[in-house]
Amino acid sequence: MLKGLIVCFAVLFAQLAVLHLVDTRLYSSPQDARQTAVTTVTAHKDEKDDEEEIQS
């Protein structure tokens, strides 16, 4: 049973090492950097403008 656990952990750490290598190779190049989304903020009307429109 102890031998099985050791083999299990060895395989687990090997998989983690391979995933780490793949991750660093995919996301380390600067020209392939992910683009961030740009959002625009729309200005809200003032309450005075709303009251003038209602009264008109």
N, C-alpha and C positions, 0 to 999 in steps of 0.2 A: 504494500500500500504506500509506503514512504517513497519507494522508487517511482511509482505512478505519479505521485504529487510532484516530485522533482522534475519528471519529464513534462508534466503539464505546465509548470512554471517556466521551464526552459523554452517551451514552444510559445507560451504567452509573451515572454520578453523578446523572443526572436520576431514575432509578429509586430510588436510595438516598435522595435528598431526599424523594421522595413517600412512601416507606416510613417515613421518620423522622417526617414530618408525621402520617401515619396512626397511628403508634405513640404519639406524644405526645397526640393527640386522644382515643385510646381509653383510655389509662391515666393521664391527668392529673387526672381529676375525683375529688375526695376521697370523695364519697358512694358511688362505685362501687369503692371499694378492695377488694381481694381479701381474703377471710376466710382466716385461718390455721387450720389444724387443731389442735384441742386433744386431747392424749393424756393418759390417766390412767395412773399407774404403780401397779401392784399390789405390795403388800409380800410378800416371800417369807417362808416360815416359818423360824423359827430351827432350827438343827440339833438343839437340845435337845428341841424339840417333836416333831421327827421320830423321835428315839430313844425318847421316851416312848410314842409311838403304836405303834412296832414292838414294844416290850417288853410292852405291854398285851395 
